Structure formats: C-alpha cells, structure tokens
Amino acid sequence: MNPTISVLYSCHQCGLKKIAVAVPARTDEDVVVWVETIMGRRLAGDHAQRSPHCHPDTLDEVMIPMTGTDRVGGAPVQ
C-alpha cells in the first residue's frame, strides 16, 4: 500500500481554508505529473465534494509538506 501525505488547500472563492486531504505520496513520478494528475485530481475532487456550487479555475494556498522527505510530495523518510 502506497503511503499518503496530508496536503492542505484553501479556496478564496468559496471560503474553504486550509483543508487537509490525504494524497498518495510521490514515488518515481515526475513532480509535474504527480502535481497535475495525482495531487491535483485529489484536491479538485475533495473541493467539488465540499463545495459543489463553486467552480474555481485554481485552488489557493496549496501546501505540500517537506519535513522529513527528500522530494516534493514524498513520504517522510524514517
């Protein structure tokens, strides 16, 4: 099972602030591919579920944890 990380996002359009979403940690994927396909889809899906009438072009304040990892989106290294 792939570990997850907790990514936060906000949406100034509908007022959501620092919503935590469990996202599969990045492994061998290119960071751009991971952001657009894995993380981006997970955040967009969470936003659509929480605020179905809001359709922003972008989300705000996306925060990917970096403590204890050797890559953007990676799981913490023990």
Secondary structure, DSSP 8 states (H G I E B T S, - for coil): ---EEEEEEEETTTTEEEEEEEEE---SS-HHHIIIIIIHHHHHHHHHHH-TT---SS-EEEE---TT-SSTT-----
